[in-house]
């Protein structure tokens, strides 16, 4: 395919190995939906500034009930695997504030990419003349998606936009430099895992549905046993830049803590920046 301009809107850009990914960090967030009596809470979008923070929104329901969505309890991707405890904490926080909260309907988790100043990276890809990116939604994906549609089309058609500096993917805000440095400590920390022991001494210990990292000589293997007993062995080295993936037992996937790539239990790439699978390991 040939085009004068390209827009890479793949959540985490797959066209860029370093420039963007060293300025944003992946976080896993948790969310639950509950039934709630209509008018129990004024309609609105709520969030707090606690560490870890919470967000709440209402979805119109049928009959006498609405659906309340509460989320938060985030952690840096791959640095925790305790979803049940986080859901318990979310529910307790919400019930304490809203005793009328009804029964749980759904629970899920997702990944967000936080930038160093929480504004998205929307505009010309660093170093490019005709390739544009939209990424780093920082939990504001619907807003940033609308901004990207307007801003990038203006850049292509008119060569400028009133918001181009605010969202410029090449910006380096000085005020956020401390946060930028501390977020990126996860990369050297992850590379230290090359010499650390595995989580299990052998994949024979895995029960159906379990995944874990197993050391084999100098290599680390991402091992998963499916519900029918089939074993999947893949290299634990992420094909993006080589960090080690971590098992996510709630979503049953391999998460890369460095820049947020995700892989299915069989190693298939699910989310960028990596777009090739975890390499197969043959014992
Ligand atoms: Fe960059 Fe895995 S996502 S090393």
Boltz pocket constraint, residues with backbone or C-beta under 6 A from the ligand:
constraints:
  - pocket:
      binder: B
      contacts: [[A, 238], [A, 239], [A, 240], [A, 241], [A, 242], [A, 243], [A, 256], [A, 257], [A, 258], [A, 259], [A, 260], [A, 261], [A, 272], [A, 273], [A, 274]]
      max_distance: 6.0
